[in-house]
Amino acid sequence: MQVKSEEKKASLPQKSNFSEWYNEILLTGEIMDVRYPVKGLYVWFPFGFDVRKRTYAIMRELLDRDHKEALFPLLIPETEFMKEAEHIKGFENEVYWVTHGGTSELDIKLALRPTSETAIYPMYRVWVRSHADLPIKIYQIVNTFRYETKHTRPLIRLREITSFKEAHTVHCTWDEAAEQVKEAVHIYQEFYRRLAIPTIVSKRPDWDKFPGADYTMAVDTLMPDGKTLQIGTAHHLGTNFAKTFDIKYEDLNGEQQYAHQTCYGISERSIAALISVHGDDKGLVLPPEVAPVQVVIIPVLFGKSEEITEACRSVALRLKTKGLRVELDESDERPGAKYYKWEMKGTPLRLEIGPRDLKNNAVTVVRRDTGSRETVPFDSIEYEVENKFGDITRNLFEKAERSLNERITRCGTLEEVKHAISEGIAGIPWCKERECGLAMEEAVGAGILGIPEGELGLGSGICPVCKKETLSMAIMAKTY
């Protein structure tokens, strides 16, 4: 389907005006329609849903190596939901409650899942009996509901999260669960690498961890407006939920032990990052792996129209035989209008065949990511196209990674942090003490994301609050 032309603007706002650009590209790029008559609920266009389907296919591929996909109910009895006090406190203001079945009031209220710990763990109590049952690694991709009172934004802050991938694992020991958290983070890094999105992994401060967790690891990326977007989390739950839901296993000595658990999730924020990090003033820019149309073929009809059309159809058939997603645009629109249309949709490669190409037995190949034009021999078009797919993904990642690194600033004072976070991410020494961290957040008006993994989290300095020397660098940023 296509959005009616009168509903579209003549051209996108410039990406430098990110908020307006983002809202407009969702409609013009046919990703998501915001006009559903309930605040915070949105409709996927078929094209956008195709992008989502291919994106989540990557996640399924990565998880299916050693996880099993399942499906748990949407409705959670209040009796189960209210069991874990710290967890509930973190969600109590966001829960939608079902109170009636038809006209009859329910004996027990039912929560629409904001997340599924309290739906899944009563079943884990039944399933887990022996150490031989462990580990359990299960995931589901479902919708969740959260009554967001802040400003809602499609794909980023919603009241119905339509694409919540949550995994829930059970282990014998705390250390085994910690290894699973590391593995979850690795999976997310591999996932985003295939989407050509650079990420920063950090351990969230205690006051910002998942309610009921021992600790939380988070994956963030930097959006064009300088704010960070949390696009993945992994939580070590220890035995906190196991004690609440009585999840025990019999160990090798025949003794009952509480299980150790993890959970980790991503949402359609992954699509928001995909759109925002790569898109430009012309529209979407999609990596070939998730583009609904990977190659569009445009006949440039002057003179030998029939021969050009036959050549285009031949190329389309050959590429489709290779399993590529190809569109031959034989519409009556002028070539320039077709170029605009497929650039807006982020199609990675455009092939043009006109009289000169026909004469030279060649095809003109235009890359969406760079705009570069190249003439390649007709006979080697399959090889050239597939080879360029890898080049496009690498270029998109390297470009995004450079942009991220250029907007990370190491700071020595909170005044420097205030300036740095207006454009990106600030690194600042932090002693890891809660009081100092909260004071830093209040002073700059932005949050501590955590202490990142790798070199970014290392470096001697002086904590700006207590003035103690520290070897840890925290990152701070404005966030969505």
N, C-alpha and C positions, 0 to 999 in steps of 0.2 A: 504494500500500500504506500501511498504518498500523501504527505500533508498538503492540503490545498495551497496553491500558490499564493492566494490572497492572505493566507495565515502566516506566510514567511516574509521576512524582511528581504529587501533587495540584496543585501550583503550582510555578513556577520559584523558585529562590533569588533574593533581591534582587540586582540588577546590581552593587550596591556590594560584594558578595562575588563579585568578577569571576571568579575561577578556577572556583568551584563553578557559578556561573551559566553560564559558557562551556561547561563539560563537559556540563551538563544540557541546554542548548538544542540542542546538536548531536543529541542523541537525541530529545528531545521535539519539536523543530522538524523532525525527520526530515531532517537534513542528512547526517550521517555516523554509522555504527555502529562503535564502538571495540572490539567484542567479537571481532574476527577473531583466530584463535589464533597470530599472529606479532606480536611487539612492534614497534610503529612502522608497521604496515600496517593500513589502515582501509578500510571499505566505504562507498561512496556510496549513500545511499538514492535512489530515483528522484526524489523531490522535490528533494533537495539537488543531484542531478546536473542537474536541470532548471535550477536557479539557475546552476550552473557553466556549462552549455551556453549560456545567454543572456549570461552575463558574458563568456565567451570569444568569443562572436559579435561583441561590440563590438570586442575586440582584433583579430579577423580583419578586420573592416570597416576599421579604421584602418590595419592593415598592408598590406592588399590594394591600397591606393592605389598603392604602388610597390614592394612586396615580392612574392615568389612563395613559396607554401607547398610544402614538400617533405617527405620522410621518409627518414631515415638509419637504419642498423641500430642495434639495442640493444647488440650485442656488439662489443667493440673488442679487436683482437689486442694482446697484451702488448707486442709489438715496436713498435706504433704508439703505444700509451699511454705508454710509458716514454721517448719521445723528448724531450719538453720538461721539463727537470729542475725548473725553478721551479714549473711547473704541477703536476707530479706530486707534488712535495713538499707542495703545498697540499692534495692529496687522498689521499695514500698511506694514511692511516689510515682512510679512509672507503670504500674500494673493495671491492665484492663480486667474487670471482673464480669463474669457471666452470672447473673443472679436468678434468671428465669428460664424454664424450658416451656416454650409456648406461653401460656398465661399462668402456669403454676410456678410458685417460688421454689427454688431448689433448697433442699435440706442443707447442702454444703455448697458454698460458692465455688466457682471454677475460675481459675486464672487463665487468661490467654498467655502462653509462655512468653516471658521477656527473654529467657534463656532456659535451657532444658535440664539443668542439674536436678531439680526437684521432680522432673518427670522421669528421668532416666534412672536415677539412683535407687528408687524403690525396686526397680527390676533387677539392678545389679545385686541387691541384697538377696534376691531369689536365685540368681544365676551363679553367684560366687560361692563355692563350697570348699574347694581344695586349692593348694598351690598349683596343682596340675591344670586348673582352669585359667591360670594367669600366664602372661598378660592378656587382658582384653583390650582390643583397640577397635572401637566402633565410631563411625561418623554418620551424620545425616546432613542433608541440605534442605532447609525448611524456611518457612516464614515465621518471624517472631514479631511481637507487638510491644511497643514501649510508648507510654504517653509522654512524649517529649513536650515540655512546656517552653523550651527555647525556640528560636527561629528555626523552622524546618527548612531543609534544602534537599532537593532530589538526589538520591544515591548517597548522600553524605549524612544527613540527620533526618530520619524518617520516623513515622509512627508505626508503619508496617515495614519491617526489614524483610524483603521478599526472597533474599538469596543468602541466608545465614548458614554457612558451613561450620558446624561445630563437631569437634571430635572429643570423645570422652574415653580415657584409658584407665585401666586398673592394674596395679603392680604389687609385688610382694614387699618391696623395700622403698624407702625414701630415695635412695640413690638411683634405683632403677627408674623411678618417676622423674628424677632430675635429668637423667639421660634422655627420657622421652621428651621433656621440654626442649632440650637441645635439638633433638631430632625434628620436633615440630617447627622450630625456628629455621632449621636447615631446609625443610620442605617449603616453607614460605619464601625463603630467599631464592630457591630454585624456581618456584612458581613465578615470582616477580621478575626474575632474570629472563624468563621466557616471554614475559610481557614487555621486556626492555625497560623496566622501571627500577631505578636505583633505590636502595633502602638503607635505613639506619636502624640497627637493633640496639635496644637499651633495656636495662632493668628498671622498672618503674619504682619511684620512691614508695615507701610503705603506705603513705596516705593516699596514694593513687593506685594501689593494687586492686585486683578483682576482689569483691567482697567474699570473704571466706577462704582466700588463698594464702599460702605461705609466702609466695612471691609471684610477680608477674613480669614476663618478658614481652616487650612490645616491638612491633615493626612499624616504622613511620616512613613517609616520604614527604618531600617538599613540594608544595603546590606553587603555581606561577605567581600568586599574590604574596608569597613569603610565609604563609602559614603552613604548619605541618598537618598532615592527615594520618591518623592512626589507621593502618590498613591490615593489621593482624595482631593477635595477642596469644600468648601461651601461658597458662597458669599452673603452678605447682600447688595442688590442693592439700598435700600432706595426708593426714588421716582425719582432717576436720569434717568432711562430709561422711566419711566412713563411720565415724563415731555417731553422727547424727542419724544416719540411715541404717546403721548396724550391718555394715558390709565387712564381713570377716571371712578369713580362709583358714583352713587347717594346714599348719606348716609340716615340715618333714618330721618333727618330733611329736606330731599329733596334737599340738597346742593351737588354740584359736588366736589369730592375730588380726588386727585391723589392717585393711588394705590401704595402700597409698595410691592417690589418684592424680590425674592431670586433666585439663580440658583446654582446648585451643580453637580459635575461630577466626574466620574472615567473613566479610559481607560484600554487598555490591559497592562498597567503597573502593573495591579493587577496580571496578569499572569506572568510577569517578576519577581515580588516579590515571587509568589508561587513557581516558579522554583528555584529561587536563594536562598531563605531563607532555604528551606528544602532539596534541592539536595545535593548529596555527591559525593565522588570520583567514585562511581559505576553508577551514573546517577540520574534520577529523583526520588524523594520521594513524593508521592502524598497522600493527605488526602483521605480517602475512599469516601467521598461525591462527589468529583470531578474526581476521577480516572475512566478513560474509562473502564478498567478492574479492578474490585475490588479483585477478587480471580482468581488465575491461578492454575490449577491442573496438576501435573506432574506425569505420571506413571513411576515408576522405575522398569523396566522390567528385572527381572532375574527369570528364571524358570517358574512359573505359570503365564505366560503373559496374557492369556485369562481371568483368574480370576481377575487379577489386573486391566485390562482394564474395565471389567464389574463393579468393585468396583468404579473406577474413574468416570465412566459414571453415576453410581447411585448417587454418591455424587454431581456431577455437576447438575443433574436433580433436586435433592432436594434443592440445593441452588438457582437455577434459579426459582423454584417454590416460593421461598421466595422473589422473586423480585431482587435478587442480580445479578450483572454483572459478569459472570463467563466465563472463557476460559479453555477448556480442550485441552492441547497441546499434540496432538498425532502425531506430526511431527517426521521425522526420525532422528532429531538431537539428540546428546547425552544429558543426563540430565544436565551436566555441562553447555553446550551451551544454553540450555533452561533457566537455572537459570540466566545466564548472561543477556540474552535477556529481561526477565521479570523484573529483577532488574533495568536494564536501563530504562524501561518504567515506573518505579515507582509503580508497582502493590503492593498494601498494604499487601496482604497475599498470600503465596505460600503453597499449600497443596501437600504433597508427599505421594504416596502410593506405597509401595514395598512389597516384600515377608514377611518381619518381621511385617510390619503394618497389612498385611492381616492375618497373624497368630494370632496377638493380637487383631484383630477386632478394629483397631485404624487407625488414620490418623496423620501424622507428619505435624505440622503447623509451618511455618517460617514467622516471621514478617519482613517486609522490613525496618521499621524504626529503629529497634534495632538489627536485625539479629538473635534474639533468636529463638530457636527451642523447640517445645513442642509436646508431644504426647497426643492426646485427643481421647476419645471414639468415635467410628464410629457413634453410635446412637445419640450423642449430638452435632454433628458437626455444625448444624444450629445455635444453641445457642452460641456455642464457637466462631464462626466466627463473628456474630453480636456483641457480647460482646467485642471482640477485636477491632472492628472498633472504638468504643468509646475510648478505651484505646490508640489506635494509635493517634487519633486526639488530645487527651489531652497531650500525651507525646510530640508530635510535637510542640504544642504551648508552653508547659513548657520549652522545650529545647531552642526554639527560644527566648522566653522571658528572660531566663537566659543569653543567649548570648547578647541580647540587653542591659540588665541592667549592665552586666559586662563591657560594652564598653561605658558607660556614665560616664564622669568624671567631678566632680565639681571643678572648677578652681577659683583662686583668681586674676590671672594676665593673660595678653595676651600672655606672653611667655608660660605659662602652657597650654593655649588654643591651641597654635601652635602645641605642642606635642600631645595633646589629640585628635585633629582632624585628625592626621595621622592614627589613628586606630578606631575612632568612633566619638562620640558626646561630645561636651564640654558644661557644664553649667557655666555661668559667670554672675555676677551681672550687671544689666543694668538699668539706670535711665529712660529709655523709650524715651529719647530725640533723635530726628532724627540725629543731628550732631554727637552725641556720637556713635550712632549705626553705621553710615556710616564710622566713623573713626575706629571703632573696626573691621569692615569688611575689610577695606583697610590694617590694621595692620597685620591681620592674614591670609589674602588671602582666606577667606571663608565667607559665608553668615550667617546672623542671620536668623534662621528659624522662630523665634518668641518667645513669652513667653508661655510655655506649660501649659496645664491644669493640675490640681492636685499638689501634693507635689513637683514635679520636678520644677515647676515654682515659688516656694516659698523659701525664705531664705534671711536673711539680709546680706548685703555686701556693698562694696564700688565700684561704677562704675569706671572702670579702666581709663576712659578718663577725666571726670569732677571731680572725687574724691568725689562725693556726696554719702551719704548713701542711699541705696535703699532696698526695700523688694522684688524686682522682680529679677528673674533669667531668662536670655535669654539662648536659646540653639543655638550653632553654629556648623556647619559641612560643610564638602565638599559635594557637591550635583551633581546629574546628570543633 
